[in-house]
Amino acid sequence: MLGVELDSPLITVRARKPRRLPTVLSRAEVEGLLACMHGTPLLMAQLLYGSGLRLLECLRLRVKDIDFDQCQIAVRDTKGLRDRLTMLPQSLIAPLQAHLLRRRKLYEQELKGGEGTVSLPYALHRKYPGAEREWGYQYIFPARQKSLDPRAGVYRRHHADPSSLQRAVCRAAQTAGIAKSVTPHTLRHCFATHLLKNGYDIRTVQELLGHKDVKTCRFPLQSP
């Protein structure tokens, strides 16, 4: 990189990334955590636990990704740029549909005001002109405030900021009296561990989580 010749070859050893055991809550602890949450953060946390989504995967969900008839969620451009399907719990169908009704009202108001566009991945705005105004491409969990889209040079409503859910989960854990270190990603670990304890095959859980190799699935099964 610097273009400097070395007198002797370097003998280097790649530093190993430490492997940490993930935090997993019991079912009672998850119930206590969710009981201390409300509103949109509660719905997002329920999706993380009920569908095994990563935080950004949840925030990037668009309306067209939810299939209520098949009880499925299509997760796009996940880690490793792969798409996958995961389950949509029956208990979340009604709350999610009610949330989308409120979301659509905001979308229609902005559309009447000449706004309501959303950023699209890759070059979809050129391939499908007008798609940026379609309801199906709208974010399910939008940000409260509009922000400047640097690529288009216009103000749009991006998806919600990850820090909002991170703070909500942290406060809920403190209110519930959970001494463990709890983050939104903890709910994804709980999803996997509790499925395995319910008798699900590890390969099925691997596919739901979107792990390429089963070796990357680390579930502390000793958690009650």
LUMVEXMAR-477536 format. One line per 8 residues: number of its first residue (from 1); for each residue z, x, y of N, C-alpha, C. Coordinates in Angstrom, 1 decimal, padded with zeros to 4 digits. Atoms other than C-alpha are relative to their C-alpha. Example, Ala and Ser with C-alpha at 12.3 -4.5 7.8 and 13.67 -1.06 7.14 Angstrom:
// LUMVEXMAR-477536
1	000.0:000.9:-001.2:007.8:012.3:-004.5:000.0:000.9:001.2  000.0:-000.9:-001.1:007.1:013.7:-001.1:000.8:-000.8:001.1
***
This chain:
// LUMVEXMAR-477536
1	000.0:000.8:-001.2:000.0:000.0:000.0:000.0:000.9:001.3  000.0:-000.9:-001.2:000.8:002.9:002.4:-001.0:001.1:000.0  001.0:-001.1:000.1:-001.8:005.2:001.1:000.5:001.4:000.0  -000.7:-001.3:000.0:000.7:008.0:000.6:000.0:000.4:-001.5  000.0:-000.5:001.3:000.2:010.2:-002.5:001.4:000.5:-000.4  -001.3:-000.4:000.5:003.4:010.8:-004.6:-000.1:001.3:-000.8  000.1:-001.3:000.8:004.2:014.2:-006.0:000.2:-000.2:-001.5  -000.2:000.3:001.4:005.4:012.7:-009.2:000.0:-001.5:-000.3
9	000.1:001.4:000.3:004.9:009.4:-011.0:001.4:-000.7:000.1  -001.3:000.7:-000.1:007.6:006.8:-010.4:000.3:-000.7:-001.4  -000.4:000.7:001.2:009.5:005.5:-013.4:000.9:-001.1:000.4  -000.7:001.2:-000.5:010.4:002.0:-012.5:000.4:-001.0:-001.1  -000.5:001.0:000.9:012.3:-000.7:-014.3:000.1:-001.4:000.7  000.0:001.3:-000.7:011.7:-004.4:-013.4:001.4:-000.6:-000.1  -001.3:000.6:-000.1:014.9:-006.0:-012.3:000.0:-001.4:-000.7  000.0:001.3:000.7:015.9:-008.9:-014.6:000.7:-001.0:000.8
17	-000.6:001.1:-000.7:016.6:-012.2:-013.1:001.2:-000.6:-000.8  -001.1:000.5:000.8:020.1:-013.4:-014.1:-000.2:-001.4:-000.5  000.1:001.4:000.6:020.2:-016.4:-016.4:001.3:-000.7:000.1  -001.2:000.7:-000.3:022.7:-018.9:-015.3:000.0:-001.3:-000.8  -000.1:001.3:000.7:023.9:-021.9:-017.3:000.0:-001.1:001.0  000.0:001.0:-001.0:023.0:-025.1:-015.5:001.2:-000.9:000.0  -001.1:000.9:-000.1:025.7:-027.5:-014.3:-000.5:-001.4:-000.5  000.3:001.4:000.6:025.7:-030.8:-016.3:001.2:-000.8:000.2
25	-001.1:001.0:-000.2:027.8:-033.8:-015.4:000.1:-000.9:-001.2  -000.1:001.0:001.0:029.2:-036.2:-017.9:-000.6:-001.3:000.5  000.6:001.3:-000.5:027.9:-039.8:-017.8:001.0:-000.7:001.0  -001.0:000.6:-001.0:031.2:-040.9:-016.1:-000.1:000.7:001.3  000.2:-000.7:-001.3:030.7:-038.2:-013.5:-001.2:-000.4:000.8  001.3:000.5:-000.7:027.1:-039.3:-012.8:000.2:-001.3:000.6  -000.3:001.4:-000.6:028.3:-042.9:-012.4:000.8:000.1:001.2  -000.9:-000.2:-001.2:031.0:-041.7:-010.0:-000.7:000.5:001.2
33	000.8:-000.6:-001.1:028.5:-039.6:-008.0:-000.9:-001.1:000.6  000.9:001.0:-000.5:026.0:-042.4:-007.7:000.7:-001.2:000.7  -000.7:001.0:-000.6:028.7:-044.9:-006.8:000.4:000.3:001.4  -000.4:-000.5:-001.3:029.5:-042.8:-003.7:-001.3:000.2:000.9  001.2:-000.1:-000.8:025.9:-043.0:-002.5:-000.6:-001.4:000.3  000.6:001.3:-000.4:023.9:-045.8:-000.8:-001.3:000.2:000.6  001.2:-000.1:-000.7:020.6:-046.6:000.7:-001.1:000.8:-000.8  001.2:-000.8:000.5:017.4:-044.5:000.2:000.5:001.2:-000.8
41	-000.5:-001.1:000.8:019.4:-041.4:-000.9:000.4:-000.4:-001.4  -000.4:000.5:001.3:020.9:-043.4:-003.7:-001.2:-000.2:-000.9  001.1:000.2:000.8:017.5:-044.5:-004.9:-000.7:001.2:-000.5  000.6:-001.3:000.3:016.1:-041.0:-004.8:000.9:000.7:-001.1  -000.8:-000.6:001.0:019.1:-039.7:-006.8:-000.1:-000.7:-001.3  000.2:000.7:001.3:018.7:-042.4:-009.4:-001.3:000.3:-000.6  001.3:-000.4:000.6:015.1:-041.4:-009.8:000.1:001.4:-000.6  -000.2:-001.3:000.5:016.1:-037.8:-010.3:000.7:000.0:-001.4
49	-000.8:000.1:001.2:018.6:-038.8:-013.0:-000.7:-000.8:-001.1  000.7:000.9:001.0:016.5:-041.6:-014.6:-001.3:000.4:-000.4  001.3:-000.4:000.3:013.2:-039.8:-014.6:-000.2:001.5:-000.2  000.1:-001.5:000.2:014.0:-036.1:-014.7:-000.8:000.7:001.0  000.8:-000.6:-001.1:012.2:-035.3:-011.4:000.7:001.1:000.6  -000.5:-001.0:-000.9:012.6:-032.2:-009.4:000.1:-000.6:001.4  -000.3:000.5:-001.3:013.7:-032.7:-005.8:-001.4:-000.3:000.7  001.3:000.1:-000.7:010.2:-032.0:-004.3:-000.9:-001.0:-000.7
57	000.8:000.9:000.7:008.5:-034.0:-007.0:000.3:-001.4:000.4  -000.4:001.3:-000.4:010.5:-037.0:-006.0:-000.5:-000.3:001.4  000.3:000.2:-001.4:009.9:-036.6:-002.3:-001.5:-000.1:000.2  001.5:000.0:-000.2:006.1:-036.1:-002.8:-000.6:-001.2:-000.7  000.6:001.2:000.7:005.7:-039.3:-004.8:-000.8:-000.9:001.0  000.8:000.9:-000.8:003.0:-041.6:-003.4:000.0:-001.3:-000.8  -000.1:001.3:000.6:002.7:-045.3:-004.0:-000.8:-000.2:-001.2  000.9:000.1:001.2:-000.2:-045.0:-006.5:000.6:000.7:-001.2
65	-000.5:-000.8:001.2:001.9:-042.7:-008.7:001.0:-000.9:-000.8  -000.9:000.9:000.7:004.2:-045.6:-009.8:-000.7:-001.1:-000.7  000.6:001.1:000.9:003.1:-047.8:-012.7:001.1:-000.9:-000.5  -001.1:000.9:000.4:005.5:-050.7:-012.9:-000.3:-000.7:-001.4  000.4:000.7:001.2:003.6:-052.4:-015.8:000.3:000.9:-001.2  -000.2:-001.0:001.1:003.8:-049.2:-018.0:001.3:000.7:000.0  -001.3:-000.7:-000.2:007.2:-048.1:-016.7:-000.2:001.5:000.0  000.3:-001.4:-000.1:005.7:-044.7:-015.9:-000.1:000.5:001.4
73	000.2:-000.7:-001.3:005.6:-042.2:-013.0:-000.9:001.1:-000.3  000.9:-001.1:000.1:002.7:-039.9:-012.6:000.5:001.1:001.0  -000.5:-001.0:-000.9:004.0:-036.6:-011.2:-001.2:001.0:000.2  001.2:-000.8:-000.3:001.2:-034.7:-009.5:000.3:001.4:000.5  -000.1:-001.4:-000.5:000.8:-030.9:-008.9:001.4:000.5:-000.1  -001.4:-000.5:000.3:004.1:-030.0:-010.5:000.0:001.5:000.0  -000.2:-001.5:000.2:005.4:-026.5:-011.1:-001.1:000.5:-001.0  001.1:-000.5:000.8:002.4:-024.6:-012.5:-001.3:-000.8:000.2
81	001.2:000.8:-000.4:-000.1:-027.1:-010.9:-000.5:-000.8:-001.2  000.4:000.9:001.1:000.0:-029.4:-013.9:000.5:-001.4:000.4  -000.5:001.3:-000.2:000.3:-033.2:-013.8:000.7:-000.5:-001.3  -000.7:000.5:001.2:002.6:-035.1:-016.2:000.4:-001.5:000.2  -000.5:001.4:000.0:003.9:-038.6:-017.0:001.5:000.1:-000.4  -001.4:000.1:000.4:007.6:-039.4:-017.1:000.4:-001.5:000.1  -000.5:001.4:000.2:009.6:-042.6:-017.7:000.5:-000.5:001.4  -000.6:000.8:-001.1:010.5:-045.2:-015.1:001.0:-000.9:-000.6
89	-001.0:000.9:000.6:013.8:-046.8:-016.1:-000.1:-001.4:000.5  000.1:001.4:-000.4:013.8:-050.6:-016.1:001.0:-000.4:001.1  -001.0:000.4:-001.0:016.9:-050.7:-014.0:-000.4:000.4:001.4  000.4:-000.4:-001.3:015.1:-049.0:-011.1:-001.3:-000.7:000.5  001.3:000.7:-000.4:012.0:-051.3:-011.0:000.3:-000.9:001.2  -000.3:000.9:-001.1:013.6:-054.0:-008.8:000.4:000.7:001.3  -000.3:-000.7:-001.3:015.2:-051.6:-006.3:-001.1:000.8:000.6  001.2:-000.8:-000.5:012.0:-049.5:-006.1:-001.0:-001.0:000.6
97	000.9:001.0:-000.6:009.9:-052.6:-005.5:000.5:-000.5:001.3  -000.6:000.4:-001.3:012.3:-053.8:-002.8:-000.2:001.1:001.1  000.2:-001.1:-000.9:012.1:-050.4:-001.2:-001.4:000.1:000.5  001.4:-000.1:-000.3:008.3:-050.4:-001.3:-000.4:-001.2:001.0  000.2:001.1:-000.9:008.3:-053.8:000.5:000.4:000.4:001.4  -000.4:-000.5:-001.3:010.2:-052.3:003.4:-000.9:001.1:000.5  000.9:-001.1:-000.4:008.1:-049.3:003.3:-001.4:-000.5:000.5  001.3:000.6:-000.3:004.9:-051.4:003.5:000.0:-000.6:001.4
105	-000.1:000.6:-001.3:006.1:-053.2:006.6:-000.1:001.1:001.1  000.1:-001.1:-000.9:006.6:-049.8:008.4:-001.5:000.5:000.0  001.4:-000.5:000.1:003.1:-048.7:007.2:-000.9:-000.9:000.7  000.9:001.0:-000.6:001.4:-051.9:008.4:000.2:000.0:001.5  -000.2:-000.1:-001.4:003.1:-051.6:011.8:-000.7:001.2:000.6  000.6:-001.2:-000.5:001.9:-048.1:012.3:-001.5:-000.1:-000.1  001.5:000.1:000.2:-001.6:-049.0:011.0:-000.5:-000.8:001.2  000.5:000.8:-001.1:-001.9:-051.7:013.7:000.1:000.8:001.3
113	-000.1:-000.9:-001.2:-000.9:-049.1:016.3:-000.9:001.1:000.0  000.9:-001.1:000.0:-003.7:-046.9:015.3:000.5:001.3:-000.7  -000.6:-001.1:000.7:-001.5:-044.6:013.2:000.0:-000.3:-001.5  -000.1:000.3:001.4:-000.4:-044.8:009.6:-000.8:000.9:-001.0  000.7:-000.9:000.9:-002.4:-041.9:008.3:001.0:001.0:-000.7  -000.8:-000.9:000.7:-001.0:-039.4:005.8:-000.8:001.2:-000.5  000.7:-001.2:000.4:-001.9:-035.9:004.8:-000.4:-000.1:-001.5  000.5:000.0:001.4:-003.9:-035.5:001.6:-000.2:001.4:-000.5
121	000.1:-001.3:000.6:-003.9:-032.6:-000.8:-001.5:000.4:-000.1  001.3:-000.6:000.2:-006.9:-030.2:-001.1:-001.0:-000.6:001.1  001.0:000.5:-000.9:-010.1:-031.8:000.4:-000.3:-001.4:-000.2  000.2:001.4:000.3:-009.6:-035.4:-000.5:-000.4:-000.8:001.2  000.3:000.8:-001.2:-009.9:-036.5:003.1:-001.5:000.1:000.3  001.4:-000.1:-000.1:-013.5:-035.2:003.0:-000.7:-000.7:-001.1  000.7:000.6:001.2:-014.3:-036.5:-000.5:000.1:-001.5:000.1  -000.2:001.4:-000.1:-012.8:-039.9:000.2:000.4:-000.4:001.4
129	-000.3:000.4:-001.4:-013.1:-040.8:003.9:000.7:-001.3:000.1  -000.9:001.2:-000.1:-010.5:-043.3:004.9:001.1:-000.1:-000.9  -001.1:000.1:001.0:-008.2:-042.6:002.0:001.3:000.3:000.7  -001.3:-000.4:-000.6:-005.6:-041.1:004.4:000.7:-001.3:000.7  -000.6:001.2:-000.5:-005.1:-044.7:005.7:000.3:-001.0:-001.1  -000.3:001.0:001.1:-004.8:-046.4:002.3:001.4:000.0:-000.4  -001.4:000.2:000.4:-001.5:-047.8:001.1:000.3:000.9:-001.2  -000.3:-000.7:001.2:-001.8:-046.1:-002.3:000.4:001.5:000.2
137	-000.2:-001.4:-000.3:-001.7:-042.6:-000.7:001.3:000.2:000.8  -001.2:-000.1:-000.8:001.4:-043.3:001.4:001.2:000.6:-000.8  -001.2:-000.5:000.7:004.6:-041.4:000.6:001.0:-001.1:-000.2  -001.1:001.0:000.3:007.3:-043.5:-001.0:001.2:000.2:000.9  -001.2:-000.3:-000.8:010.0:-041.7:000.8:-000.4:000.8:001.2  000.5:-000.7:-001.2:008.7:-040.9:004.3:001.2:000.6:000.9  -001.0:-000.5:-001.0:010.5:-038.9:007.0:000.2:-001.0:001.1  -000.4:000.9:-001.0:012.3:-040.7:009.7:-000.9:000.2:001.3
145	000.8:-000.3:-001.2:010.3:-039.0:012.4:-001.3:000.6:-000.3  001.3:-000.6:000.2:006.7:-038.1:012.7:000.0:001.5:000.4  000.1:-001.4:-000.3:005.7:-034.4:012.8:-001.5:000.4:000.1  001.4:-000.4:-000.2:002.6:-032.5:013.8:-000.6:000.6:-001.3  000.8:-000.5:001.2:000.1:-031.9:010.9:-000.8:001.2:000.6  000.7:-001.2:-000.6:-001.1:-028.3:011.7:-001.5:000.0:-000.4  001.4:000.0:000.5:-004.3:-028.8:009.7:-000.9:-001.0:000.8  000.8:001.0:-000.7:-005.4:-032.0:011.4:000.3:-000.1:001.5
153	-000.3:000.0:-001.4:-003.7:-031.5:014.7:000.5:-001.4:000.6  -000.5:001.4:-000.4:-002.2:-035.1:014.8:001.4:-000.1:-000.6  -001.4:000.3:000.5:001.3:-036.5:014.4:-000.1:-001.0:-001.1  000.0:000.9:001.2:001.9:-038.1:011.0:001.4:000.0:-000.5  -001.3:000.1:000.7:004.8:-039.2:008.9:000.0:000.7:-001.3  000.0:-000.7:001.2:005.4:-036.6:006.3:001.0:-000.5:-001.0  -001.1:000.5:000.8:007.7:-037.0:003.3:001.3:000.4:000.5  -001.3:-000.2:-000.4:011.4:-036.9:003.7:000.4:001.5:-000.2
161	-000.4:-001.4:000.1:013.1:-033.5:004.2:000.9:000.2:-001.1  -000.9:-000.2:001.1:014.8:-032.1:001.1:001.4:000.1:000.4  -001.4:-000.2:-000.4:017.9:-031.2:003.0:000.8:-001.3:000.1  -000.7:001.3:-000.1:018.7:-034.9:003.6:000.6:-000.5:-001.3  -000.5:000.4:001.3:019.1:-035.6:-000.1:001.1:001.0:-000.5  -001.0:-001.0:000.4:020.9:-032.3:-000.7:001.3:-000.2:000.7  -001.3:000.3:-000.7:023.5:-033.2:001.9:000.7:-001.2:-000.5  -000.5:001.3:000.5:023.9:-036.7:000.6:000.7:000.2:-001.4
169	-000.6:-000.2:001.3:024.5:-035.5:-003.0:001.3:000.9:000.1  -001.2:-000.9:-000.2:027.0:-032.8:-001.8:001.1:-000.8:000.5  -001.1:000.9:-000.5:029.0:-035.4:000.2:000.5:-000.9:-001.1  -000.4:000.9:001.0:029.0:-037.8:-002.7:000.8:000.7:-001.1  -000.7:-000.7:001.0:030.2:-035.2:-005.1:001.5:000.3:000.5  -001.3:-000.2:-000.5:033.1:-034.4:-002.8:000.8:-001.2:000.1  -000.7:001.3:-000.1:033.9:-038.0:-002.3:000.5:-000.5:-001.4  -000.3:000.4:001.4:033.9:-038.6:-006.1:001.0:000.9:-000.6
177	-001.0:-000.9:000.6:036.2:-035.7:-006.6:-000.5:000.9:-001.1  000.6:-000.8:001.0:033.8:-033.7:-008.7:000.1:001.5:000.4  -000.3:-001.4:-000.4:034.9:-030.0:-008.7:-001.2:000.9:-000.3  001.2:-000.9:000.4:031.6:-028.7:-010.2:-000.9:000.1:001.2  001.0:-000.2:-001.0:028.8:-027.4:-008.0:-001.2:-000.9:-000.3  001.0:001.1:000.2:026.5:-030.4:-007.7:-001.1:000.1:001.0  001.2:000.1:-000.8:022.9:-030.4:-006.3:-000.9:-001.0:-000.5  001.0:001.0:000.6:020.0:-032.8:-006.7:-000.6:000.5:-001.3
185	000.5:-000.5:001.2:018.7:-030.5:-009.4:000.9:-000.2:-001.2  -001.0:000.3:001.1:021.9:-031.1:-011.4:-000.3:-001.3:-000.7  000.4:001.3:000.6:020.7:-034.7:-012.0:-001.1:000.1:-001.0  001.1:-000.2:000.9:017.6:-033.4:-013.7:000.5:000.6:-001.3  -000.6:-000.6:001.2:019.7:-031.3:-016.1:000.8:-001.1:-000.7  -000.8:001.1:000.7:021.9:-034.4:-016.8:-001.0:-000.9:-000.7  001.1:000.8:000.7:018.7:-036.4:-017.6:-000.4:000.6:-001.3  000.5:-000.6:001.2:017.6:-033.9:-020.2:001.1:000.1:-001.0
193	-001.1:-000.1:000.9:021.0:-033.3:-021.7:000.4:-001.3:-000.6  -000.4:001.3:000.5:021.9:-037.0:-022.0:-001.1:-000.6:-000.9  001.1:000.5:000.9:018.5:-037.8:-023.6:000.2:000.7:-001.4  -000.2:-000.6:001.3:019.1:-035.2:-026.3:001.2:-000.5:-000.7  -001.2:000.6:000.6:022.6:-036.6:-026.9:-000.3:-001.4:-000.5  000.3:001.3:000.4:021.0:-040.0:-027.3:-001.0:000.0:-001.2  000.8:-000.1:001.2:018.8:-038.7:-030.1:-001.5:000.3:000.3  001.4:-000.3:-000.3:015.5:-037.8:-028.3:-000.3:001.4:-000.5
201	000.4:-001.3:000.4:013.5:-035.0:-029.7:-000.2:001.0:001.1  000.1:-000.9:-001.1:013.5:-031.8:-027.7:-001.4:000.2:000.5  001.4:-000.1:-000.5:009.7:-031.7:-027.6:-000.3:-001.1:001.0  000.2:001.1:-000.9:009.7:-035.1:-026.0:000.6:000.2:001.3  -000.7:-000.3:-001.3:012.2:-034.1:-023.4:-000.7:001.1:000.7  000.8:-001.1:-000.6:010.2:-030.9:-022.8:-001.2:-000.6:000.8  001.2:000.6:-000.6:007.1:-033.0:-022.0:000.4:-000.8:001.2  -000.5:000.8:-001.2:009.1:-035.4:-019.7:000.4:000.9:001.1
209	-000.5:-000.9:-001.1:010.5:-032.4:-017.8:-001.2:000.8:000.6  001.1:-000.8:-000.4:007.1:-030.7:-017.6:000.2:001.5:-000.2  -000.2:-001.4:000.4:008.3:-027.4:-019.2:-001.2:000.5:-000.8  001.1:-000.5:000.8:005.4:-025.3:-020.5:000.5:000.5:-001.4  -000.6:-000.5:001.2:007.6:-023.7:-023.2:001.4:-000.5:-000.2  -001.4:000.5:000.3:010.6:-025.1:-025.0:001.1:001.0:000.2  -001.0:-001.1:-000.3:012.3:-021.7:-024.5:000.6:-000.1:001.4  -000.5:000.1:-001.4:012.6:-022.5:-020.8:001.0:-001.1:000.1
217	-001.0:001.2:-000.1:014.7:-025.6:-021.6:001.3:000.5:-000.4  -001.3:-000.4:000.3:018.3:-024.7:-021.4:001.0:-001.1:000.3  -000.8:001.2:-000.2:020.6:-027.6:-022.0:001.4:000.3:-000.7  -001.4:-000.2:000.5:024.4:-027.1:-022.4:000.4:-001.3:-000.7  -000.3:001.2:000.8:024.9:-029.6:-025.2:001.5:-000.3:-000.2  -001.5:000.3:000.1:028.7:-029.2:-025.1:000.5:-001.0:001.0  -000.4:000.9:-001.0:028.8:-031.4:-022.1:000.2:-001.4:-000.6  -000.2:001.3:000.6:030.3:-034.8:-023.1:-001.0:-001.1:000.6
***
